[in-house]
């Protein structure tokens, strides 16, 4: 997008007063009589110009002041070029370090950024000094040679030339031919907002933002434009009163006076200084120059290694280690969810100490990487097999907890080619059955230390699909274009007011890619609400890489874990589909599964899970109390049990400290949800 340059106010010529006529001063020369008046004969033109030059030189004291001012200007320009923007960048990084006080991870990142910018500044100065010295040596040698070989006349000419260079650079603007008033009018009326595209310096950018904020009633103490990127400006605002949330809520309205694209104003409150808000004014695409995923040899990574996932809008690479991380990816249709999962899968299938499971009840999963995946169960008719796989993984996770001491691993499982970690990537999570969801919740609770990890993906994060139990166990959240209500489920309450706004990203529409592949990342070392773009890998390239890895050999689950858990994955073809039980019964059984199959659960504990897992049906209505909603569900459970298994006693049991159901009762009722192996 291009905009018209600043209009420049020209002098109002109609208001100028012509100087009064004055008598011509007498001059030397022949005098003739002309129509009764004495008139001096005109001098030759070159003599007149010479005299004007003499007078001009004397008036300006032989240009000595111009020369000194010119070399002062040249020195200042040299110093500015030598500094460039590095001092300001270092000050900004130090401000980030001070603002991160108390946040260990943020402090470490900020300290690294300060050192990085200092090192870059030192390198810049070194090469600038070298180039300056080289040019200076050439000029000095040339001047010395001319002076020695040319004699006094050349010396005089060199002196005049040196003075002339200084005088030229120090001449006043009027002498330089500048006939403007010196006033740049950014807008017709003082104080009115103007487009950020018209700002060419940091001062102008700060003034632009200040005016826009005031026009929307945001009371600011000061504004500082800290840095200009290829895509736009980064500006820090100090609020005089109010909260950052007030400013964030005004972001869409502020885009109009700033003349930004839709959703082009990003706001980030400082965690340690609530009066400060970082604004990023995005005029262009920050991701025009995307890196490529590095080419690696098969099995060249370990799970603890950091690998490239995305490019951050400030140009920083986002490298993540997935060791011990459960994660979730949320992006609406066309938002780039599949691209994100494929990039993560590319990293995990290149780890020599990771076995990847691909589970997708609604699509084709990681098909391009299929050759390097340890186990794949995909398709809408494979729910019974997915449930069986998740049950086996849960048993392995529990068994590994008992093996840590025997294998000398300490508190957490240490992945290796002999004892690899297991990562189950589950796409279209909301389409899982209630039993499968409960198994996932149980794995999230016990799998981290056993390195049996879960990666979930979905198009939305509704309460019934992504409940509190999942949100509390997820250490890494990745959100592409999504709905506003999804932010709370993944990033937590208040995240939107703190600048995490994936709802302002737009999925692809037809041929327009829009913001597909752009995400916010929370966790894994990423703590700031900056837009990232996932580094994509094409399906064709993914297939080539997977084939190479399969040829080199991929790890499989260690025999020790399989034996201790008493499971095998060779018998999955014997698992048969089963009839689905009424949802109220599935929910009751799922509550026990999610809690790790305790011996008993109170009705309050049971209902708490049910209301979170299926809020549309069983959460309290608008005017309904929790006790009445719970009793409504329990009555529905008894009615369904009477129809399915009338022989099962569904009366609640009393024990010291509570009243509810025993696990054995739910197993009798559900038949363990009908899972059976031949």
Buried (B, 14 or more C-beta within 10 A) or exposed (E): EEEEEBEEEEEEEEEEEEEEEEEEEEEEEEEEEEEEEEEBEEEEEEEEEEEEEEEEEEEBEEBEEBBEBBBEEBEEEEEEEBBBBBEBBBBBBBBBBEBBEEBEEBBEBBBEBBEBBBEBBEEBBEEBEEEEEEEEEEEEEEBEEBBEEEEEEBBEEBEEEEBBBBBBBBBEEEEEEEEEEEEBBBBEEEEEBBBBBBBEEBEBBBBBBBBBBBBBEBEBEEBBBBBBBEBBBBBBBBBEEEBBBBBBEBBEBBBEBBBBEEBBBBBBBBBBBEBBBBBBBBBEEBBEEEEEBEEBEBBBBBBBBBBBBBBBBBEBEBBBBBBBBBBBBBBBEBBBBBBBBBBBBBBBBBBBBBBBBBBBBBBBBBBBBBBBBBBBBBBEEBBBBBBBBBBBBBBBBBBBBEBBEEBEBEEBBBBBBEBBBBBBBBBBBBBBBBBBBBBBBBBBBBBBBBBBBBBBBBBBBBBBBBBEBBBEBBBBBBBBBBBEEBBBBBBBEEBBBBBBBBBBBBBBEEEEBBBBBBBBBBBBBBBBBBBBBBBBBEEEBBBEBBBBBBEBEBBEBBEBBBEBBEBEBEEBEEBEEBEBBBBBBBBBBBBBBBBEBEEBBBBEBBBBBBBBBBBEBBBBEEEEEEEEBBEBBBEBBBEBBEEBBEEBEBEBEEEEEBEBBBBEBBBBBBBBBBBEEE
